C-alpha cells in the first residue's frame, strides 16, 4: 500500500490531480465563450448553453459505465484510454464549422471525460493507505475546481485574441501533454483485484440506494445545488457581456477565479464538520448560496463578483459534506452509492440550463435569481430533513442504551 510522503504517493497524487485538472478544464472551456458562440452561430442564450449542457449530461451518464467496468478490467487502462480519447475530440473541435457538429463532438467528449472522475478515488482506495486516501482526496477535489478555473480562463483569453476554435486547439495540445505526464507518473495498480461484471447486481444496488431516503436527500441536494450554481455562471456571462459592463471573453474568464473560494471551502469542510453535524453544515452552505445569489442583484461589478465568491464557498462546502455523507451512510455498495451521487450531481447541472430558461425569459437575471432561490429553498428543506433524521437516530440510540 502507498504511504504518505513516499515517492509513489507524490507521483500518484500529482498524476491524478493533473488528470483531474485537465478533465474539468476541457469540460468548462466553453463557459466564457458562450456569448461568442451565440454571436458566431446566431444562437439564443439557451441554445449557446447547450455546448456545456450536453457535455455535462454525457459525462454524468458515463459514470454508470466506467465504475463497474473498472472493477472488472482495471483502473489505469480505462483512465488512460478515456483521457486520450478526450484529447482527440478536443482537437477535432478546433476544426468544426457548424454548431450541430460542435454539439455532437462535445457530447462525445463528455463521455470520454467521465473516465477519470469515475475511477480516480477507487484507484486511491485500492492503492493508498487510509491516511493517504484522506489526504489525497482533499487535494484531488481542489484540483477539480482549479481545473475548471483554468479551462474557463484559457478559453476566455485564447477565444478573445484568436477565436473560439483556437481555444479548443490550445486546450487539446495542453491536454495531450497532461496525458503523457499522467501515464509516466501514475504507478501501476498493485492491489487491484478484478471482479466479475454483473449488471443485474449493479442495478439492484442502485435501486437500493434510491429507496434509501437518507441517501436520496443527499442526491437531491447535489442535483438542485449544482443545477443552479453551474448555470448561474452561464447566464451571468450574457449579463456581463452586455451593457453596461461590456466585458470581453478574457474578462469573463477571470470571473471564474471566484471558484477559488470553493477550493478553500472544500479544504476546511472536514474540520468544520468536527464542530457541526453534516446536515447543519450543509444547511449553512445552502444559506450562503442564497446570500450570494441575492448579492448579484446589486448592479455593481464588484458586488456581483463578491456574490459569486460567497456562492462558490457555500456550494463546495455543501458538496464536500454531502458526498462524505453518502459514503458514510450507504448500507452496502458504497462505491456505487458515491457514483450515483455524482450522476445526480451532473444530471442537475445538465438540466439547469433548461429549467432556468423560463425564469431568464421572464425577468432576465432577476428571474434567474428568483428561480435559484426557489430551488435552494428545496435543497435547504432536504438538509433540515437530514438534521431531523440524525436527531431521531441519536435519540433512539440514547433510549436503547440508557446507561450510556
N, C-alpha and C positions, 0 to 999 in steps of 0.2 A: 504493500500500500504506500502511496505517496504521502510523505510527511511535509508539514510546513517548513519553510526555509531550506528545503532541498532543491537541487538543480532541476529535477523533474517538475517540482511544484511551480517553480518560476517559469519554466518553459511552457508547461501546460496552461497555466493561468494567462500568460501573455498570448498564447495561441488562441485560446477561447475568447479572450477579451477583444483581440484584433478581429477575429471572425465575427463576433457579435457586433462590433462597431461597423464592420463592412455591411453586414446584413441590414442593419437599421438605417445606415446611410443610403443604401440603394432603395430601401422602402420609401424613405421620406424625401428623396432628392427632388421630387416634383412639387413639393408643397409650396415653396417660394416661387415656383414658376407658374402657378395656376392662372394668375391674371395674364401672363404672357401667352399661355396656351389658349386661353379664352379669346384673346385678340387674334392670334395666328390662325385659328381654325373657326372663328366666328361662332363661339360657344356661349351658352349661358353659364352662370356660376355653378349650377348643379352639374351640368354636363362636363365642365372642366374638372370638377372634383372627382369624376368617375376614374380619372387616371390614378388616383390614390385609393379610392374605394375598392376597385376590382383587385388591386394588388393585396390589400389587407384581407379581402374576402378569401382569395385563393390561398394565401398564407395560413389563415385560420383553419381552412378545411384540410390543408396538407398535414396539419398536426395529428389528425386522426389516422394518417397513413404511416408517417415516419416513426412514431413512437413504437407501435407494435412491430413494425418491420425491423427496427434496430435491435429489438430484443431477440429477433430470430437470426439476423445475419451480421450484426456488429455495429459499433458506434462510428468509429473514424471513417470507414469507407463511405458511408452514406453522407456524412458531413462534407467530405472532400468532393464527392461527385456532385452533390447539390450546389455547393458553392461554385464549382467550376461551371455548372450549367447556368447559374445566375449571371456569371461574368459574360458568357457568350450572348445571353439575351440582352444584357445591358449594352454591349457593343452593337448588337443588332438594332437596338432602339435609337442609336445615333444616326441610323440610315433611313428611318421611316419617313414617309411623305404624307401619310394620311392619318387622321385621328382614329378611325376604326382599327387600323393596323397597330397603332400605338397602344390602344386598349387591349388588343389581343396579346401583344408581347408583354405588356405589364401584367396581365393575368397569368401568363406562363412564368414570368419572373417571380411572382408571388409564390407559386407552387414550389419553385426551387429554393426560394428564400426561407421556407419553413423548415428545412432540414436541420440546420444548426440549432435554432431555438427549441426544437422538439427533443433534441438528443443531448445537448451540452451538459445539463445538470445530471442526466442519467450517467453520462461518462464520468463526471466528478464522483457520483455516488459509487461507481464501480471501482475507481482507481485511487481515490483520496481517502485518507483517514477522516473520521467525523469532524475533528477540529479543523482540518484542512478544508473540508467542504464548506463549513460555516464561513470561513474567511474568504474562500474563492467565490462563493455565490454572491456575497456583498459586492465584491469588485466587479463581478460579471454583470450584475444588474446595473451598476453605474455605467459600465461600458455601453449598455443598451441605449441609455439616454444620450451619452456623449456621441455615439454613432448617429443618432437622429439629428442632433445639433450640427454635426459635421456635414452630413448629407444636405441638409437644408441650406447651410451657408455656402457650401460648394456649388449647389445648384443655382442659388441666387447670384453669386459672384460670376461664375462662368456664363450663366444664362444672360446676364446683363451685358457682358462685354463681347461674347462670342456666339450667343444664341442658345436656345434650349437644347438643340440636338448635340451641340458641343458639350453640354453639361453631362449628357449620358456617355459621351465618348471618354471624357476625362474620368468619370466615375468608373467606367469599365476598365481603364488602364490601372487606376489605383487599386481596384478590387482584384485584378489579376495578380498584382504584387502581393497583396494580402494573402491570397490563396497559396502562393508559393511559400510565404513565411509560415502559414498555418501548417502546411504539410511537413516542413522541416522542423518546426518547433514542437508540435504535439506528439508526446510519446505514444507508442503503440499500446493498445489495450493488453494488459497482462492478467486482469482479474475478471474479464468478461466471460460469461457462460451462456451460450446460446440456449434459447427456449423455443419450443415448437410454437409456430404461429397458429393460434386457434381463434379465428374471427368470432365464432359464437361466444366464446368465453369473454372476449373483449367487449362485445355488445352487452352481455349480461352484466359485466362490471359497470359499464356506462349507465345502464338502466338503473342499477342500484344506487349510483351516485345521484342521479336525477330524482330519485324517490326519497333521498335524504334531505329534509328541509334545512338542516344546518349547513350543508354544502350548497344547496340551491340558492339560499340567500346570498352567500358569498359570490356565487356565479352571477346573480342579478346585479350585485354591486359592481362587479367587473364590467358587465355588459353596459349598464347605464352610465357609469362614470367615464369609461373610455369613449363611449358613443358621443358624449358631449365634449369632453376635453379635447380629443384629437380634431374634431370637426369645427370647434371654435377657432382653432388656428387656421383652418382652411378658409372659413368665411371672413375672418378678420383681415386676411391678405387683400380681399377685394375692397374692404373699407379703407385700408391704409394706402392702397394704390390709387384711390380716387381722391377728389377734393375733400377737405383742404390739406391733406397730408402729402399726396403725390409721391409716395415712397417708391424707389426703384427696386427691382428684384434683389439687388445686393443688400439694400437696407432691409427689405422684408426678410431676407435670410438671417440678418442679425437679430431679428425679433426672437428667433428660436434659441438664442442664448438664455432665455428665461427658463429653459429646460434644466439649466444647471442647478437651480434651487431644488429641482426634483431629485437630482443625483445626491444632494446633501440630505434631503428628506429620507431617501432610501437607506442611506448610511446610518442615520440616527434613529430610525424607527424601532430597531431592535432594543436599543437602550431605553427608549421611552416606554416600550411595552413592559419593561420591568416595573414601572410605576403605575401604568394604566392598563386595564384589561383591553385586549384587542378590539372588542366591539366599541368601547368608548373611544379608543384611538381612531378607529375607522370613522366614527361619527364626527370627531373633531376634524378629521381630514375633509369630510364632505362639507362641513360648515365653512372651512377655508375655501373650498371650491365655490361655494355660494358667494362668499365675500369677494373673492377675486373676480367673479363674473360681474357683480354689481359695480366694482371699481371701473370696469371697462366702459361703463355708460357715461363716465365723465369725459367730455370731448377734449382731452388733452393727451398728447402722445406719451408723455412720461407716466401719466396715471394709468393709461392703457397697458403700458409695459409692466408697471407695478402690479396691476391686476393679474396679468398672466404669470408673473413671478409667484404671487400668492397661490394661484390656481395650480401651478406646477408643483409647488411644495405639497399642497393638500392632496393632489392626485397620487403622486408617487408614495406619499406617506400611507395613504389608504391602500394602495395597490400592494405594497410590501406586506402590510399586516393581513390583508385578505388572502394573499397567496400562501402565506405561512399558516393561516387559519385552516385552509383546505388541507394542507399537508398533515396537520396535526389531528384533524377531526374525521378524516376518511376512515371508515371502518375496515376497509381492505383495499387492495389495489391502489396504493397511494399514487403511483406514477400516472395511472390513467385518470385519477381524480384531478391531479395537477394539470394534466393535458387538457381535460375538459374545461378547467378554469380558463386556460389560455384560449380555447376555442370560443367560449362566451366573450372573452376579452376582445378578440379580434372580430367576432361577428358584430359586437356592438359598434366597433369603430367603422365597419363597412356599412352598417345600417344607418349610422348617424347622418350622413350626407342627405339621404332620402327623407328621414324622419324630421330633420330640422328644416328642410327646404320650404315647407308651408309657412313656417314661422318667419323665414327670411323673406318670402314673397309678401307676407302680411305686413311686417313692420321693419324690414331690414335688420340691422344689428340689434335694435331694441327687441325685435321678435325673437332673435336667436337667444338673447339673454333670458327672455321670458320662458322660452321652451327649455332652456338649460335649467332654470330654477325648478321647473315642474319635474324634470327627470331627477334632479338632485334631491328633491323632496321625497321621491320614491326610494332612492337608494339610502337616504337618511333613515327612512322607516325600516328598511332591511337591517341596518346596523342596530337600531333600537330593539328590533325583534331578537337579534342575536344576543344583545345585552340581557334582555329579559330571560331568554333561554338559559344563558350562563348562570344567572342568579338562581333560577329554579333548580339547575343541576347542583349548584353549591348547597342549596337548602336541602335537597334530597340526601346528599351525602352527609350533611350535618345531622339530619333526622335519623339516618340509618346507623350513625356512629355517635351517639350522644356523649360518650366518654372522651371523644377526641378533643 
